[in-house]
Amino acid sequence: MRRFLKQIFVFFGIVSSLAFIIQCAASYRIKNREVLHLYDNFHLSYPQRADLLFMGSSRCITHYSPKKFDEFFHCKSLNLGVDGHSELDMHLLKLLSYLKHNLPPKLILLNFDIFINSNGNEVETNKVHKDYFSRYAFRPFSESTEVIDYFGYNLAEKYFPSYALLHYQMLPAIISMKGEYKWRFEGYERHDENWDTLSHPVKLIDSIISFNSEKSINNLKKKMLLFKKVCEDHHISLLLVQSPVYQPVFTNQPIKFPEALARNLGFTFFDFNRNTLNSQIENFYNANHLNTRGVGAFFQTMVNDSNFCAFIRSGLQKKYVN
C-alpha cells in the first residue's frame, strides 16, 4: 500500500511539474503578444503612447481603422474593442487595465449604440470568447487578473498550471501565434466580403435589443458616469459615437435612444448612423457590421463633419498627463 501511494505521489508530482513547465513556456511565449487576432489584447502591458483609443464591442473592432485616423489626424491611435461584449462593464475594465500599464491617451472614442448595456456589477453571464481570454486565467502568471473575476474562471483554472490552456484548447494557438501579425498590420478587424444574403437572409429584428427596462437603463447610466469619471481623472477627452447598422432590419429598435441618453448625461455624442450609410447593403457584411467599403464611407462621413474633426483635433492638442 505504501508503495502504491508513493507511485501515486510520484505520478502527480511529474504531472504537476510538466504542467508547470508548459505553463511557464506558454506564458513566456505569449508575454506582451496577442495570441489570437483581436480577442486577447486586453492587457497591452508593452509600452504604448496612444493619442486616441477606440473602445466598444465588435462594431468598434470592425468600424474604426487606426491607420485612417493616424494618416488624417497625424496621431497614434489604437483599437481596443472587445468582440462579443457590448457591456460597458467590460470596456471600463479594459480601460482601467490599459491605464495601469500605459500613459493615458489624450482622447477616447467610445462606440455607443443600441447594443450597449451594463450588468450593474452583478455576476457577468456573457461568456463570449472566455476560451480566448483563458491566457489570463492562471492567477500567478496573469497579466490581467481583472479578467479572471469578470469571466468567473474556476479554482482549477486559476491555480492549476496549464489547466485552463488545455481546457479551452489554447495550446495550438499559442504554438502557431497566427493572429499577431494580422493584428499588428491591420489594427482592426477588416472584412472585404459583401453580405451573403443567401446564407444569412435579411430579416427584421423585432425584439428590443437593449434599453428594455428601467433597471437596465439605470445600470447603464451609473456605468457611463463611472467611465466618464475615470476619463476626467486622467484628463482624457471622451466622445461617444453611434456607427452605422443596416437600418432596414432595425426599424423597430430605439435607434435614437443612445443619443438622448448620452446628451442627457452631458456626454459629447455624434450620430453617424445616417441614411447615406445605413441604407446601402453594399456597405455591410451582415446586419450590424460594416465591410471595407462601408468602413471607408463611414470614415469619410466622419471627417467631413467639421464639428467631429474640431473635437478630435482639440483633444489631440492636449499634452500627456502622467
Secondary structure, DSSP 8 states (H G I E B T S, - for coil): -HHHHHHHHHHHHHHHHHHHHHHHHHHHHHTTS-SSTTTS-S---S----SEEEESSHHHHHH--HHHHHHHHT--EEE---TT--BHHHHHHHHHHHHHHS---SEEEEE--TT-B--TTS-----TTTTGGGGG-SGGG-S-HHHHHHHT--HHHHHSTTHHHHHTT-HHHHHH--HHHHHHHHSS--------TTTS------S--S--SHHHHHHHHHHHHHHHHHHHHTT-EEEEEE----GGG-TTS-TTHHHHHHHHTT-EEEE---HHHHT-GGGEEETTEE-HHHHHHHHHHHHT-HHHHHHHHHHHTS----
